[in-house]
Amino acid sequence: MAGPVAEAIEGDDEMLSNAAMVNNAWAYAKHSIAALEAAEPDDEKSQLAQAGVHEEIAREISGFVDRLTTEVVLARWCSGCFAKTTHRKVAVRRRLPTYLCAKCGTPTRVCPAPGCAHMAVRGPGSVRLPKYCAEHRHELPSFARAADKISAPHRYRDILKYDSANLARHSRLAGFGLLGGAVLGPAAYAAAPALGGLVGVTFGGYSGAVATSWGLATLGGGAIGSGGIAFGMAGGTAVITAAGAALGTAFGASLINAYVSDDQSFGIQKFRAGNGTPVVIARGFLTQNAQDWDTAVDMVEARYPDSPVYLLHWGSKEKESIAKYVFANMGIQQGAAFAGVGGAMAHKAAAAALGPIGWAMAGAGLAKNPWHSATVRADKAGAALAGILARTETDEVILVGHSLGGRVMITAAESMGTDPAAPAVAAVHLVGAARGRGGDWGRLGRAVTGEVHNYHSTNDKVLKYLYKGAMLGSEAVGAKGFGSSFANIVDHDVSSDVLGHSDYFDDVTLV
């Protein structure tokens, strides 16, 4: 096992070899200690509740380990780690046959779907309801096709075609998520070794099963992803990036599936053909109409005239909320000017935003502004794009992002950089990127074989004021630049040309 847990445990070899057992025991200890150190009663109660969940799982798995038999089933897909593995049978009385996955330690059972030989996550306690495999729960389009390649990014739906019917849709399956929220993927028994110590370190000591559960909640829209705890924003990026090495595997396919299912606006459109390196463009908010794509493509075509160009659609709901927030907080005339949009369209949008909902949003203060959910959505879109590009038959790609679309592209590049089998990221162009300056940019610098070009403007008042306020003082790279010492992360001050948040496409020339 990777991470700090491996150096801190000792005991029975059978127990130690079960990743799910070790990590749930570790999580129990972590939450128990956190409960003792909690300053607030509600925090103590929450920590104890989470400790109880992991204690129950660890106790049950330890009982299964004690009753392992020599009987095995070979080469069965596991819904706990999405790998084809051996499953050892457990001796249990008057129950459906129970097994333990030899790789991740997840308690499994044969999927009850007619003719299906895949292994489902058994779930805790007495099994009274059907427990279907990841395919029949539509957590994964296909075990067998999970590593399939596609010819171009816009063909991504080819890898999301379900091989099996969703038999779990109408079942009353009891929720047993790590944090009491909806957790996509293998749920409480999750133990994907691909994340291991990388995410464990990120989350302060967690590893294996615990880290995976947190990651799935963050990426799939569960309790963490909805902003339930501090890792709701930054945690998503950390987990996604650490999972990069698994992008081309079944685990990566499950993440893509979760994102696309969660964001109905997600899509990749082929705008034009070409023989050069593919370019993918992601826009931010306040760029909703069709002509804005034309200005973005014009900017890209001037620099890469021979490249095929793809447009990434994502997070329409979140981007619309951000646009309303800008108008509501900066006023009709100022909002229109700062956004770089004018005429009847701007006034119509501003008037709608400054209705009761708009003013309520403005009065609610920073805690309820839409930037938080939008940044989480941007991280998810970046992870989905990375997973798709990792499966695309091309040697390299170029990423271009505006506003929150810049955050999407940073996440995508960082994720792809951790997967040696993914196409190289030849260049990244960020215009008015809504991503905080703080942090270690080593992952981004190492992920890009060419250069990261960041075009920033001190005249971008959306980033200078609203973003900074909403993100608790964090300054955006689109307002001040990265200020990084990495030679291939290059800042370009375009303040003399760019006067508003939506002016970049018209007034910036890509170097």
KADADA-V875610 format. One record per backbone hydrogen bond with DSSP energy under -0.5 kcal/mol. CO is the residue of the C=O (numbers start at 1). NH is the residue of the N-H. If there is no record, write none. Layout:
BEGIN
CO,NH ; CO,NH
END
This chain:
BEGIN
3,6 ; 4,7 ; 5,8 ; 5,9 ; 12,16 ; 13,17 ; 15,18 ; 17,19 ; 18,22 ; 19,23 ; 20,24 ; 21,25 ; 22,26 ; 23,27 ; 24,28 ; 25,29 ; 26,30 ; 27,31 ; 28,32 ; 29,33 ; 30,34 ; 31,35 ; 32,36 ; 33,37 ; 34,38 ; 35,38 ; 40,44 ; 41,45 ; 42,46 ; 43,47 ; 44,48 ; 45,49 ; 46,50 ; 47,51 ; 48,52 ; 49,53 ; 50,54 ; 51,55 ; 52,56 ; 53,57 ; 54,58 ; 55,59 ; 56,60 ; 57,61 ; 58,62 ; 59,63 ; 60,64 ; 61,65 ; 62,66 ; 63,67 ; 64,67 ; 65,68 ; 67,91 ; 71,89 ; 73,87 ; 76,85 ; 77,119 ; 78,82 ; 80,191 ; 83,78 ; 83,85 ; 85,76 ; 86,102 ; 87,73 ; 88,100 ; 89,69 ; 90,92 ; 90,98 ; 98,90 ; 99,108 ; 100,88 ; 101,105 ; 104,20 ; 106,101 ; 107,122 ; 108,99 ; 109,120 ; 113,116 ; 118,111 ; 119,79 ; 120,109 ; 126,128 ; 130,132 ; 133,137 ; 134,139 ; 134,140 ; 135,138 ; 136,167 ; 136,168 ; 141,163 ; 143,146 ; 145,148 ; 150,393 ; 152,155 ; 153,156 ; 155,158 ; 156,159 ; 157,160 ; 158,161 ; 160,162 ; 165,167 ; 166,169 ; 168,171 ; 171,173 ; 172,174 ; 177,180 ; 181,183 ; 182,184 ; 186,189 ; 187,190 ; 191,193 ; 192,195 ; 192,196 ; 195,198 ; 195,199 ; 196,200 ; 197,201 ; 198,202 ; 199,203 ; 200,205 ; 200,206 ; 201,204 ; 207,210 ; 207,211 ; 208,212 ; 209,213 ; 210,214 ; 211,215 ; 212,216 ; 213,217 ; 214,218 ; 215,219 ; 216,220 ; 217,221 ; 217,222 ; 217,225 ; 222,226 ; 223,228 ; 224,227 ; 229,232 ; 230,233 ; 231,236 ; 233,236 ; 233,237 ; 234,238 ; 235,239 ; 236,240 ; 237,241 ; 238,242 ; 239,243 ; 241,244 ; 242,245 ; 243,246 ; 244,247 ; 246,249 ; 246,252 ; 249,253 ; 250,254 ; 251,255 ; 252,256 ; 253,257 ; 254,258 ; 255,259 ; 256,260 ; 257,261 ; 258,262 ; 259,263 ; 262,264 ; 263,266 ; 267,313 ; 269,271 ; 269,311 ; 272,309 ; 278,398 ; 279,310 ; 280,400 ; 281,312 ; 282,402 ; 289,292 ; 289,293 ; 290,293 ; 290,294 ; 291,295 ; 292,296 ; 293,297 ; 294,298 ; 295,299 ; 296,300 ; 297,301 ; 298,302 ; 299,303 ; 300,303 ; 300,304 ; 304,307 ; 306,275 ; 306,276 ; 308,279 ; 309,271 ; 309,272 ; 310,281 ; 311,269 ; 311,313 ; 312,283 ; 313,267 ; 315,319 ; 316,320 ; 317,321 ; 318,322 ; 319,323 ; 320,324 ; 321,325 ; 322,326 ; 323,327 ; 324,328 ; 325,329 ; 326,330 ; 327,331 ; 331,335 ; 332,336 ; 333,337 ; 334,338 ; 335,339 ; 336,340 ; 336,341 ; 337,340 ; 338,501 ; 342,346 ; 343,347 ; 344,348 ; 345,349 ; 346,350 ; 347,351 ; 348,352 ; 349,353 ; 350,354 ; 352,355 ; 355,359 ; 356,360 ; 357,361 ; 358,362 ; 359,363 ; 360,364 ; 362,365 ; 365,368 ; 366,369 ; 369,372 ; 370,374 ; 371,375 ; 372,376 ; 373,377 ; 374,378 ; 375,379 ; 376,380 ; 377,381 ; 378,382 ; 379,383 ; 380,384 ; 381,385 ; 382,386 ; 383,387 ; 384,388 ; 385,389 ; 386,390 ; 387,391 ; 388,391 ; 389,392 ; 391,150 ; 392,394 ; 395,424 ; 396,278 ; 397,426 ; 397,427 ; 398,280 ; 399,429 ; 400,282 ; 401,431 ; 402,405 ; 403,406 ; 403,407 ; 403,434 ; 404,408 ; 405,409 ; 406,410 ; 407,411 ; 408,412 ; 409,413 ; 410,414 ; 411,415 ; 412,416 ; 413,417 ; 414,418 ; 415,418 ; 416,419 ; 418,420 ; 419,422 ; 424,397 ; 424,426 ; 425,449 ; 425,450 ; 426,451 ; 427,399 ; 428,453 ; 429,401 ; 430,432 ; 430,455 ; 431,403 ; 433,435 ; 433,478 ; 435,477 ; 439,441 ; 441,445 ; 442,446 ; 443,447 ; 444,448 ; 447,425 ; 447,449 ; 451,428 ; 451,453 ; 452,454 ; 452,490 ; 453,430 ; 453,455 ; 454,456 ; 454,492 ; 455,432 ; 456,494 ; 457,460 ; 459,461 ; 460,464 ; 461,465 ; 461,466 ; 462,467 ; 463,468 ; 465,469 ; 466,470 ; 467,471 ; 468,473 ; 469,472 ; 471,474 ; 475,437 ; 476,479 ; 476,480 ; 477,481 ; 478,457 ; 486,489 ; 488,452 ; 488,490 ; 490,454 ; 492,456 ; 492,494 ; 494,497 ; 494,498 ; 497,499 ; 500,503 ; 503,507 ; 504,508 ; 508,510
END
